[in-house]
Amino acid sequence: MVDNLNERERRVLEAVIQSYVESAEPAGSRTIARRFGLGVSPATIRNTMSDLEDKGYLFHPHTSAGRIPTDMAYRVYVDSLMRVFPPDVLATDRLRGEISAGGTAIETILRRAAQMLGVLTQELGVATGPRFEELILEKLELIRLSAERLLLVLRLNGGPARTIFVEAPGDVAESALAAVSLVLNERLNGHSLRDIRATLGERLRDTEASSDARELLNIFIQEGDQLFDVPTPLTQDILLGKTSHLAEQPEFSSSQQIRKLLALTDQPQALGELLRKREAHPGITITIGSEHDEESLANLTIVTSEYHVGTLTGVIGVIGPTRMPYEKVISLVTHTSRLITDLLE
């Protein structure tokens, strides 16, 4: 999109966006000429702003002579115009100190990270926990504990071993136990826990086995959802920072906008599902205003970056109005995701 802008239009567009982000007030040509030293007159800037409006990058509120960036303008700015620098030393020291001060539990680290991002950016910090269901099963063992109770041990690639009690159908013969262990390892190893739960019946249905072994296999088919379920280590689908930082932004000065914000944060499961879709995207992911499918996010920007815990991933980031200091936010979110990865690994 930036290809249809000449050099003057790019410089004026960048100045308008920076002015609006800082002041939350529509930018006029005289303000731009005075503050940004573009080397042209206010009249020339005014004509350039009119051209940018015709191209869809600015719009003209009825109550103001100034202009406001559109979502398309922010997209061009993020993709082509802005320059991102590492956060300053004070911010990075504060982040590391606050995040690592509360212990090494995943939930604690993520919660403090979301809170600190909210403080430093004045947006709403958000985080999702790593999902163990994406772990790959490397090996499983069946260990007899008593005549009618077995211990299932799942050894997972890049994650903790998982132990589950299995109620056996009477006194299972050692030969049947060994046969079932062999079948389960042959059919399930190398697959994620999510795939195993979805296809377990299909993978085990045509297995030839003795009556004892078949009875035990049927237990795995019937109870596979529970036996191969390794939940996220978090008690919630999503962790949120304080909404008060976001509520103080001019965009939320009306009661209607506050209600929209509360409606968004009151549905953590839906918000968590939306954020989890971003886990497959490496690096920074930025969605702006009308780029969202959800109407409740039409005036908001989401900036996230994935972090890693071994082979697992989650995302950390912020939600805020489309009028946000993108350079600062992107820099802090990127640094925080790397910090979390370092702390968790």
Summary of the structure (lengths in Angstrom):
residues: 345
radius of gyration: 26.9
end to end distance: 40.1
largest distance: 91.8
contacts: 1096
relative contact order: 0.14
helix: 53%
strand: 19%
